[in-house]
Structures are given as C-alpha cells and as structure tokens.
C-alpha cells in the first residue's frame, strides 16, 4: 500500500474510534449525577444499618396486623 492509502486507513480508523467513544461513553454530567445518586444510596444504606433491628421489628409488627 502507498503511504497515502495507509494514512487514509489510519485516519478512518481514528475517526471510527472517536465516533464510538463520543456516542458510547457517558458525559461528565451523567457521571456526576450517577455519583450523586450512588452517594445518596450509600448514605441511606448506612442509616438502614443503624436502624436495621428497629426496621425488622416494625416490619414484623405490621405483617402480623
């Protein structure tokens, strides 16, 4: 292959990879939102662990009523 053909193929491959990453990777704002949600879930889970026994007792009481 000539240098021109090789350069054209390399350019085309680079462009295809760029398009793939631009369309398939989440945007920074999406990542920030996901991190915020995961942080809130983590905080909720910590609170649930603290009150786990109380939650089980109340749930059992409700289910027997």
C-alpha positions in Angstrom: 0.0 0.0 0.0 1.1 3.5 -0.6 1.7 6.0 2.2 -1.4 7.8 1.1 -3.6 4.7 1.4 -2.0 3.9 4.8 -2.6 7.4 6.1 -6.2 7.3 4.8 -6.9 4.0 6.5 -5.3 5.2 9.8 -7.4 8.4 9.6 -10.6 6.4 9.0 -9.9 4.0 11.9 -9.2 7.0 14.2 -12.4 8.7 13.2 -14.4 5.5 13.8 -12.9 5.1 17.3 -13.6 8.7 18.1 -17.3 8.4 17.0 -17.6 5.2 19.0 -16.3 6.9 22.2 -18.3 10.0 21.7 -21.5 8.0 21.3 -21.0 5.2 23.8 -19.3 6.9 26.8 -21.4 8.8 29.3 -21.0 12.6 29.5 -19.4 14.1 32.6 -22.8 15.5 33.7 -24.2 11.9 33.6 -21.2 10.7 35.7 -21.7 13.4 38.2 -25.4 12.6 38.5 -24.7 8.9 38.9 -22.1 9.6 41.6 -24.6 11.8 43.4 -27.2 9.1 43.3 -24.8 6.4 44.5 -23.6 8.7 47.3 -27.2 9.2 48.5 -27.9 5.4 48.3 -24.7 4.8 50.3 -25.9 7.3 53.0 -29.3 5.6 53.1 -27.7 2.2 53.5 -25.7 3.4 56.4 -28.8 4.7 58.1 -30.6 1.4 57.4 -27.7 -0.5 59.1 -28.0 1.7 62.2 -31.8 1.1 62.5 -31.9 -2.4 61.0 -33.2 -4.1 64.1 -35.9 -1.4 64.6 -37.0 -1.8 60.9 -37.2 -5.6 61.2 -39.3 -5.3 64.4 -41.7 -2.7 62.9 -42.0 -4.7 59.7 -42.8 -7.9 61.6 -45.4 -6.0 63.7 -47.1 -4.6 60.5 -47.1 -8.0 58.8 -48.9 -9.6 61.8 -51.6 -6.9 61.9 
